[in-house]
Amino acid sequence: MIVLIDTSSLISLVRYYLLFDKDQTLYNFIKEKIESKQILVLDKVYEECEYTAKGIVLEVLKYLKSKKNITKTTEVLPTQKFFNQLENQFINGSVKNKLSDVEFENRKNDFLNSADAKLLLFSISDSSKQYVIVSEETETSNDNKSFKKLPTICKILDLEIITLPKLLKNYQEINLIFNK
């Protein structure tokens, strides 16, 4: 399993988990997983981390600033099937109906250049590997955004998506105590 982690999960890790990680067990564990490419931080996620939450992720996880810990997505391109799904299944229909053709194309291009789209495209780019997306997003409430949220799109694409607590619980080798 190769983990693709999103910006919201990295922010949660820094704000809510590492705060209580006095002996840096979790910090070092996550660092080792990123450096060994078992957890991938995509370039678009890194870019989001630079300007989201005042850059707290990069301030705390300084090792992310090393280019070797960032996975490039320049070669990951959408297929025609993905474009069709984007225009018909991933879009929020009520929002699309209010947009002009030009506005829709602009929002579609913005989405295709987003970290969420890169996580999805990377996940489907190599079917020989098992990718798991980690996100703190929920399916509910989309704040009138043009495209559905990551968990909803993952369901459509039949991709595995889990939360950060579930990911940490899956790692048996780390000695974290969780409530049952």
GUPANU-113768 format. One record per residue (C-alpha): residue number from 0; residue in three letters; x negated, y negated, z. Coordinates in nm, 2 decimals. Each point is the difference from the previous one (the first is absolute). Layout:
<recs>
 resi resn      X      Y      Z
  NUM  Ala      X      Y      Z
...
</recs>
This chain:
<recs>
 resi resn      X      Y      Z
    0  Met   0.00   0.00   0.00
    1  Ile  -0.13  -0.34  -0.10
    2  Val   0.16  -0.30   0.18
    3  Leu   0.08  -0.32  -0.17
    4  Ile   0.06  -0.27   0.26
    5  Asp   0.20  -0.32  -0.05
    6  Thr  -0.06  -0.34   0.15
    7  Ser   0.28   0.02   0.25
    8  Ser  -0.15   0.32   0.15
    9  Leu  -0.34  -0.16   0.02
   10  Ile   0.15  -0.30   0.18
   11  Ser   0.18   0.23   0.24
   12  Leu  -0.31   0.20   0.06
   13  Val  -0.19  -0.32   0.10
   14  Arg   0.27  -0.18   0.19
   15  Tyr   0.16   0.29   0.19
   16  Tyr  -0.23   0.30   0.02
   17  Leu  -0.36  -0.13   0.01
   18  Leu   0.10  -0.24   0.26
   19  Phe   0.01   0.29   0.25
   20  Asp  -0.29   0.19  -0.15
   21  Lys  -0.25  -0.11   0.27
   22  Asp  -0.26   0.27  -0.08
   23  Gln   0.04  -0.05  -0.38
   24  Thr   0.10   0.36  -0.06
   25  Leu   0.27  -0.09  -0.24
   26  Tyr  -0.20  -0.27  -0.17
   27  Asn  -0.29   0.23  -0.07
   28  Phe   0.23   0.28  -0.11
   29  Ile   0.18  -0.22  -0.26
   30  Lys  -0.34  -0.14  -0.11
   31  Glu  -0.13   0.35  -0.06
   32  Lys   0.31   0.09  -0.20
   33  Ile  -0.03  -0.31  -0.21
   34  Glu  -0.37   0.05  -0.06
   35  Ser   0.05   0.37  -0.10
   36  Lys   0.29  -0.10  -0.23
   37  Gln   0.26   0.20   0.19
   38  Ile   0.18  -0.33   0.05
   39  Leu  -0.01  -0.23  -0.30
   40  Val   0.03  -0.38   0.02
   41  Leu   0.09  -0.11  -0.35
   42  Asp  -0.14  -0.33  -0.13
   43  Lys   0.35  -0.16  -0.01
   44  Val   0.06   0.10   0.36
   45  Tyr  -0.34  -0.16   0.09
   46  Glu   0.10  -0.32  -0.18
   47  Glu   0.33  -0.01   0.19
   48  Cys  -0.19   0.04   0.32
   49  Glu  -0.21  -0.30  -0.07
   50  Tyr   0.30  -0.24   0.01
   51  Thr   0.25   0.19   0.21
   52  Ala   0.03  -0.05   0.38
   53  Lys  -0.29  -0.25  -0.02
   54  Gly  -0.24   0.27  -0.12
   55  Ile   0.01   0.19   0.34
   56  Val  -0.06   0.34  -0.17
   57  Leu  -0.33  -0.11  -0.16
   58  Glu  -0.10  -0.18   0.32
   59  Val   0.04   0.32   0.21
   60  Leu  -0.08   0.27  -0.26
   61  Lys  -0.32  -0.17  -0.12
   62  Tyr  -0.11   0.32  -0.18
   63  Leu   0.27  -0.06  -0.26
   64  Lys  -0.21  -0.29  -0.14
   65  Ser  -0.24   0.26  -0.14
   66  Lys   0.09   0.06  -0.37
   67  Lys  -0.06   0.37   0.05
   68  Asn   0.30   0.02   0.23
   69  Ile   0.24  -0.15  -0.26
   70  Thr   0.15   0.21  -0.28
   71  Lys   0.04  -0.18  -0.33
   72  Thr   0.33   0.02  -0.19
   73  Thr  -0.09  -0.17  -0.33
   74  Glu   0.02   0.33  -0.18
   75  Val   0.34   0.09   0.14
   76  Leu   0.26  -0.10  -0.25
   77  Pro   0.37   0.05  -0.02
   78  Thr   0.15   0.26  -0.24
   79  Gln   0.30  -0.07  -0.22
   80  Lys   0.20   0.21   0.24
   81  Phe  -0.11  -0.22   0.29
   82  Phe   0.10  -0.31  -0.19
   83  Asn   0.34   0.15  -0.07
   84  Gln   0.05   0.09   0.37
   85  Leu  -0.12  -0.35   0.10
   86  Glu   0.26  -0.16  -0.22
   87  Asn   0.29   0.24   0.08
   88  Gln  -0.06   0.17   0.34
   89  Phe  -0.24  -0.21   0.20
   90  Ile   0.17  -0.33  -0.06
   91  Asn   0.27  -0.13   0.23
   92  Gly   0.29  -0.02  -0.24
   93  Ser   0.17  -0.30   0.17
   94  Val  -0.32  -0.20  -0.02
   95  Lys  -0.07   0.10  -0.36
   96  Asn   0.34  -0.12  -0.11
   97  Lys  -0.07  -0.35   0.12
   98  Leu  -0.34  -0.03  -0.18
   99  Ser  -0.07  -0.13  -0.35
  100  Asp  -0.21   0.23  -0.22
  101  Val  -0.30  -0.22   0.06
  102  Glu   0.05   0.00   0.38
  103  Phe   0.04   0.38  -0.01
  104  Glu  -0.32   0.05  -0.20
  105  Asn  -0.19  -0.23   0.24
  106  Arg   0.12   0.19   0.30
  107  Lys  -0.07   0.33  -0.17
  108  Asn  -0.36  -0.11  -0.07
  109  Asp  -0.04  -0.12   0.36
  110  Phe   0.12   0.34   0.13
  111  Leu  -0.23   0.19  -0.24
  112  Asn  -0.29  -0.20   0.15
  113  Ser   0.10   0.05   0.36
  114  Ala  -0.15   0.24   0.25
  115  Asp   0.32   0.20   0.02
  116  Ala   0.00   0.07  -0.38
  117  Lys  -0.37   0.09   0.02
  118  Leu   0.07   0.25   0.28
  119  Leu   0.28   0.16  -0.20
  120  Leu  -0.21   0.01  -0.32
  121  Phe  -0.30   0.14   0.17
  122  Ser   0.21   0.27   0.16
  123  Ile   0.13   0.12  -0.33
  124  Ser  -0.32  -0.05  -0.20
  125  Asp  -0.15   0.34   0.09
  126  Ser   0.24   0.28   0.06
  127  Ser  -0.28   0.24   0.10
  128  Lys  -0.04  -0.20   0.33
  129  Gln   0.25  -0.02   0.28
  130  Tyr   0.04  -0.37   0.10
  131  Val   0.20  -0.12   0.30
  132  Ile   0.09  -0.37   0.02
  133  Val   0.00  -0.15   0.35
  134  Ser   0.23  -0.30   0.05
  135  Glu   0.19  -0.16   0.28
  136  Glu   0.27  -0.12  -0.24
  137  Thr   0.35   0.14   0.04
  138  Glu   0.27   0.06  -0.26
  139  Thr   0.24  -0.24   0.15
  140  Ser   0.04  -0.37  -0.07
  141  Asn  -0.19  -0.13  -0.30
  142  Asp   0.03  -0.37   0.06
  143  Asn   0.14  -0.06  -0.35
  144  Lys  -0.33   0.11  -0.16
  145  Ser   0.00   0.10  -0.36
  146  Phe  -0.12   0.35   0.05
  147  Lys   0.09   0.27   0.25
  148  Lys  -0.23   0.07   0.29
  149  Leu  -0.28   0.25   0.00
  150  Pro   0.18   0.28   0.18
  151  Thr   0.29  -0.02  -0.24
  152  Ile  -0.22   0.01  -0.31
  153  Cys  -0.20   0.29   0.15
  154  Lys   0.32   0.20   0.03
  155  Ile   0.08  -0.07  -0.37
  156  Leu  -0.35   0.11  -0.10
  157  Asp   0.00   0.29   0.24
  158  Leu  -0.32  -0.13   0.18
  159  Glu  -0.07   0.07   0.36
  160  Ile   0.01  -0.31   0.23
  161  Ile  -0.06   0.00   0.37
  162  Thr  -0.05  -0.26   0.28
  163  Leu  -0.32  -0.07   0.18
  164  Pro   0.11   0.18   0.32
  165  Lys   0.08   0.31  -0.20
  166  Leu  -0.34  -0.02  -0.18
  167  Leu  -0.18  -0.02   0.33
  168  Lys   0.20   0.28   0.14
  169  Asn  -0.10   0.22  -0.30
  170  Tyr  -0.37  -0.04   0.08
  171  Gln  -0.05   0.27   0.26
  172  Glu  -0.37  -0.07   0.03
  173  Ile   0.05  -0.34   0.17
  174  Asn   0.08   0.01   0.36
  175  Leu   0.29  -0.24   0.02
  176  Ile   0.29   0.05   0.24
  177  Phe   0.35  -0.04  -0.14
  178  Asn   0.33   0.00   0.17
  179  Lys   0.21   0.30  -0.11
</recs>
